[in-house]
Every structure is written in C-alpha cells, then in structure tokens.
Amino acid sequence: MAMLLVVVCAPLTSWLSAPSTVCVPTLTVDPDNPRPGRIVTVSTTDACPLPAGAELTVRIQPVGETIPLAQARVTPDPDGSFAVSITVPPTIRPGQAVASISNYWDIATCPEGASCASAAVEFTVAP
C-alpha cells in the first residue's frame, strides 16, 4: 500500500502577527539648561494622536526620584502636540532632571505584550 504525504508550506511570518506599533511622543525642554526657579517650555517634537478632551500631566523631578517637584496640566491639540510652561522648582538641586508625561499610558493605548516606554526627556538644571 502506497501513501501519499502532502506537505503544505507557508511562510512563518503568515502565522505570526506583526508587532504592534507603539506611539510615544518625543519631548523637548527649552531652555535645556535652566536654573532653579526659571520657567521652561516642555513640548512635543513628535506627537501621537490622543482621544479628544485628553488632559496630560507634565512633571519635573530629579532623575531617579519618584516624587515630582513641579507639575502642569495641558490639553493637547487633536494630533497630540502640545507646549506647556512649567517652573523648574526653586528647591531642585543642580544636575540631571526629567520632564515627563506622568499619565500618558492612562490615556493612550499600549498594545498587550508591547514594551511601552515612558514619554520623558532628561535635561540639566544649571547651578
């Protein structure tokens, strides 16, 4: 008795779904070397669309610290872009600091299984 074996091959990629793209905005701080007590502008250079009416919380804190020293709220444009003025805390020590959107992943969608980075930028506080 003869047997016929039929093998159907398909590219492995057809079984695997493509990785989900994750949009994380790129932030800038201007000026990028402020002194304590000075006002800076935190803005997006690469924005990500957000739901209408979203309100973002932008925080400033020393790198490695978990308690923010300053924060501001901003409603982004429909494309997700924004610029917000925030005072560098007068009590912050000179050195590395970070400006971040603390509630970004509460509003935006991070696909399940994706590694979703924080929307943040480091800058230097001048003496």
C-alpha positions as CSV (number, residue, x, y, z in Angstrom):
1,M,0.0,0.0,0.0
2,A,1.4,3.4,-1.1
3,M,0.9,6.5,1.0
4,L,0.9,10.0,-0.4
5,L,2.2,12.6,2.0
6,V,1.3,16.2,1.2
7,V,3.2,18.9,3.0
8,V,1.8,22.4,2.7
9,C,4.4,25.1,3.5
10,A,3.6,28.7,4.3
11,P,6.0,31.4,5.4
12,L,6.3,31.5,9.1
13,T,5.5,35.2,9.0
14,S,2.0,34.4,7.8
15,W,1.3,32.7,11.2
16,L,2.9,35.4,13.3
17,S,1.3,38.7,13.6
18,A,3.4,41.7,13.0
19,P,4.4,43.6,16.2
20,S,2.1,46.4,17.1
21,T,3.4,49.8,16.7
22,V,3.5,51.9,19.7
23,C,3.5,55.7,19.5
24,V,5.3,57.5,22.3
25,P,5.7,61.3,21.9
26,T,9.2,62.8,21.9
27,L,9.5,65.7,24.3
28,T,11.9,68.7,24.5
29,V,12.7,71.2,27.2
30,D,13.5,74.8,26.3
31,P,15.8,76.1,27.5
32,D,17.5,72.8,28.2
33,N,19.9,74.1,30.9
34,P,17.6,76.2,33.2
35,R,18.4,77.4,36.6
36,P,16.1,76.5,39.6
37,G,13.1,78.8,39.6
38,R,13.1,79.5,35.9
39,I,10.2,78.8,33.5
40,V,10.8,76.2,30.8
41,T,8.6,75.1,28.0
42,V,8.0,71.3,27.6
43,S,6.7,70.5,24.2
44,T,6.4,67.6,21.7
45,T,8.6,67.3,18.7
46,D,6.9,64.0,17.6
47,A,3.4,63.8,18.7
48,C,0.9,60.9,19.0
49,P,-2.9,61.3,18.5
50,L,-4.9,61.1,21.7
51,P,-8.6,61.0,22.4
52,A,-10.5,64.3,22.2
53,G,-10.5,66.1,25.6
54,A,-7.5,64.3,26.9
55,E,-5.6,66.1,29.7
56,L,-1.9,65.3,30.2
57,T,0.1,65.9,33.4
58,V,3.6,67.0,32.8
59,R,6.0,66.7,35.7
60,I,9.5,67.8,36.5
61,Q,11.7,65.9,39.1
62,P,15.3,64.9,39.7
63,V,16.4,61.8,37.8
64,G,15.9,58.8,40.0
65,E,13.4,60.5,42.3
66,T,9.8,59.3,42.3
67,I,8.2,62.4,43.8
68,P,7.6,65.2,41.3
69,L,8.6,68.7,42.4
70,A,6.5,70.5,39.8
71,Q,3.7,69.7,37.5
72,A,1.4,71.3,34.9
73,R,-1.7,70.1,33.1
74,V,-2.2,70.6,29.4
75,T,-4.9,69.6,26.8
76,P,-3.0,68.6,23.6
77,D,-4.1,69.5,20.1
78,P,-6.0,66.8,18.2
79,D,-2.7,65.4,16.8
80,G,-1.3,65.1,20.3
81,S,1.1,68.0,20.1
82,F,1.4,70.5,23.0
83,A,3.6,73.1,24.6
84,V,3.3,73.9,28.3
85,S,5.2,76.3,30.5
86,I,6.3,75.0,33.9
87,T,8.5,76.4,36.6
88,V,11.6,74.5,37.4
89,P,11.2,74.1,41.2
90,P,13.4,76.6,43.2
91,T,14.2,73.8,45.6
92,I,15.6,71.4,42.9
93,R,19.4,70.8,43.1
94,P,21.6,71.4,40.1
95,G,22.1,68.3,38.0
96,Q,20.1,65.9,35.9
97,A,16.3,66.2,35.9
98,V,13.5,64.7,33.9
99,A,10.3,66.1,32.4
100,S,7.7,63.5,31.7
101,I,4.0,62.9,31.0
102,S,3.0,61.0,34.1
103,N,-0.4,59.9,32.9
104,Y,0.3,59.1,29.2
105,W,-0.5,55.4,29.4
106,D,-3.7,56.2,31.3
107,I,-5.0,57.9,28.2
108,A,-3.1,56.3,25.3
109,T,-3.3,52.6,24.4
110,C,-0.4,50.4,24.9
111,P,-0.9,47.1,23.0
112,E,-0.9,44.0,25.1
113,G,2.5,42.4,25.3
114,A,4.2,45.6,24.0
115,S,7.0,47.3,25.8
116,C,5.7,50.9,26.1
117,A,8.3,53.4,27.1
118,S,7.7,56.5,29.2
119,A,7.2,59.8,27.5
120,A,10.1,61.7,29.1
121,V,13.2,63.8,28.4
122,E,16.2,64.4,30.6
123,F,17.7,67.9,30.9
124,T,20.3,69.6,33.1
125,V,19.5,72.0,35.8
126,A,22.2,74.7,36.0
127,P,23.8,75.8,39.3
